[in-house]
Amino acid sequence: MTPLQIKALTFDVFGTVVDWRRSIIHEGSRLNREKALTINWSEFADAWRARYQPSLSQVRNGDRPWANLDQLHRESLATLTHQFGLDCFDQSELDRLNRVWHRLEPWPDTVPGLLRLKRKFILATLSNGNVALLVNMARHAGLPWDAILGAETARCYKPLTQSYLVTAQLLGLAPGECMMVAAHNYDLEAARDCGFQTAFVYRPTEYGPGQTKDLEPTCDWHVVADDLIDLAVKLGC
Amino acid sequence: MTPLQIKALTFDVFGTVVDWRRSIIHEGSRLNREKALTINWSEFADAWRARYQPSLSQVRNGDRPWANLDQLHRESLATLTHQFGLDCFDQSELDRLNRVWHRLEPWPDTVPGLLRLKRKFILATLSNGNVALLVNMARHAGLPWDAILGAETARCYKPLTQSYLVTAQLLGLAPGECMMVAAHNYDLEAARDCGFQTAFVYRPTEYGPGQTKDLEPTCDWHVVADDLIDLAVKLGC
């Protein structure tokens, strides 16, 4: 079957578009200097992110009502404060730290790659991040999205089917007219199962120097790209 | 009470940001030339738009399940084809005409005004238009939205309360941190009742030379502006 013409690219954001780990370490290092602390922010970032999928699972499984990612991040942060020596942070400082996810930095290729891709395709987020987080991040990092969509607008976290299908529907497109762009094989598997086309982007240092997963594409995705500029080249932009 | 600091401007779109009537007449005139027709597109545009509020009311009142604005526009169009002499249009041509709402033109001040406002504020749609319509319009007209929100993401048409409250919530803001920008007093009244700040923009020719409503602000809105550039000036951008 000939693939449909791609009209929109839908992006995973954390890891694929922005370098969450380095951004948290960077902001944490500044806090260490300002407050004369010796927190290990690499370990902290990894521990915070390690609570991401378990916290989403509770919502996905219906063990709790809908909660957006800002809320889930804040709850995870609360469980880590004592362990990592953040007891000296008051609640408003913890709230501010929680919003580091709104201030994540893009990978070097991200903005030029997106600007090229935008000439030809609708660019939408399809992220588990909530709308406010993604809007603030886009303004901070200069990400030229046409639409901020994903889990919150679908009321359903990836990789559940509805998160992909509702996003395509909101764009007024058939799933096959959308290409999911992600650095994570599980995300592309779920998108493919919904009928999306798929593009794998290498982000071999997302989890730091010791990353063990998603180092390679695990299926024959429609496109495999070194980064978002390479994706633009491969999609003829 | 001191007003909260404004963080986001939420915009009505049809009439406030784009000139739907002139755009439909313009596209219709081209169709007249191409197909040697003599359709009165001014009357057609007014008749099409006259079916807008009644069609929304059916959804608002729960007389029918959710339907997005593309669907409602398409149904209204079907009721007008015979009356206006569009019988020579086949279904795909009518589908294409229905998408004229995706190709509306901005007022002359719109794009420069929005670009100035964007320096200081989050810019979001709070429109009864569906996401696909607004995304395509933004790409067509160069509208630099940070977020495409409104009726479809709230599953509720203006002026019902939830359309405003859900939009503020998705932006992660209190209603009072949002300013509704509209050329229509009824929209500002509903937004104000939800706690939004309000800006009235004069669009005295939205409904053509014989416009009778919304020629003046009917309340003491927080700001009254001649156009979006004037709004930028008045908001200190």
Interface residues (C-beta under 8 A of the other chain):
Chain A: D70 I122 A124 N130 V131 A132 L133 V135 N136 A138 R139 D146 A147 I148 L149 E152 T153 L170 L171 G172 L173
Chain B: D70 I122 A124 N130 V131 A132 L133 V135 N136 A138 R139 D146 A147 I148 L149 E152 T153 L170 L171 G172 L173
